[in-house]
Amino acid sequence: MSPIDRRRLLGLAAGFGTALAGCTGGGGRDGGGGSSGDPDDDTATGDDTATGDGTSTGTDDETPTPEPELVDVESIQVGPAVRAPEYSEDFVGRATLISSPERADAVLDPEALPEDRRDRVRAFVDDTDFERALLVLVQSVGPDACYREVEVSDAELSDGRVRFTARAVDASDGDQMCAQSVTYPAALVRVTVDGPVPSRAAVRITDGWGDKTTAEAAGQIDPSDLDGYVRPEGDPPTVRDPLTCDRDEFYRLESGLEGELAWGEATDEDGDPVFALRTDTLEAEYGETVTVSLTNVSGETQTTGNRRRYDLQTRTEEGWQDVRGTTDSGVVDTFEEIRHQPGEGFEWELELTEEGLVTAHHYADRLVVCPGLEPGRYRFVYWDLAVAVAFDLVS
């Protein structure tokens, strides 16, 4: 599967190891410092057997889920962290849900903590019964090194979520000299319940300047639990002739894809799914609408480019070719960083007509489908993540 560069993601494991120390005073916020390889190759890296049998990957469970009751809330200070380079200037806080020991190992690195916290944090995690509890890692920001704790209060369960308030606080005694460095205090919160353990959390965070945000956190989603499909099994029913267009000054769109292409899931450098792409059908007729969805399944806030960064290709005797082109010298797109909360993403509705495939596009005045749509296999590629799904257009 296609790895995602973690420098472009909002990773959660880095930077919890260094406490800040230094000089006096309290600084303000502003002063704190196409296709893979062979074009005729219908294979791609990753799972080539995903959901091609015409059945949904999702499950329908009609059994009502009982509401859990809150039993206990405990927290432990993880400690201030140095600023990670991916944080923006307007960062207020973030939350990460930990629902298993394996997830805790991926998010927390006790060995990176100061020695006086290392054993306590490890014991706190080891004492967590994930059959009855979840952990939420909360991080905020403060104006100086005395903001080294996150205070937690007002916990409740509602709408299937754990909800609580977190605030970055000055933990000094008032006489302490505080370094003029922006700090990132963090706390690990354990929520124990009676009943099914929630898979989502919403944390109302206030930073050291009084700015507020609500950070959503969710457990990882198994891509096989999502509704939808990845691609049909077997060879395409029809392979089209190479696409040609008799329009003057027609420029067929070329993919912005670099490197290998994955079917269905885009993964990080460890091979863990980060985004899942699904189509709502494996077969459609001319004039029908196909819906393609991209979902953040990682349990962390992730980023992509904008929704325009896709190709709609058809399989031809010369490989995969985009069915669209432009009537001027080309379409140049820029990278825009779009943040996706866990469980969120993009959705595209593709009306399978020549007009319908371009009218809803940002560059509709410059795009055309040429030649017209014909039966065959079509591939939707979100090339910003190098991930694809496919369906067949039938007569």
Secondary structure by P-SEA (a helix, b strand, c coil): cccccccccccccccccbbbbbbbcccccccccccccccccccccccccccccccccbbbbccbbbbbbbcbbbbbbccccccccccccccccbbbbbccaaaaaacccccccccccaaaaaaaaaacccccbbbbbbbbccccccccbbbbcccccccccccbbbbbccccccccccccbbbbbbbbbbbbbccccccbbbbbccccccbbbbbbbbcccccccccccccccccccccccccccccccccccccccccbbbccccccccccccbbbbbccccccccbbbbbbbbbccccbbbbcccccccccccccccccccccccccbbbbbbbbbbbcccbbbbbbbccccccccccccccccccccccccccbbbbbccccccbbbbbbcc
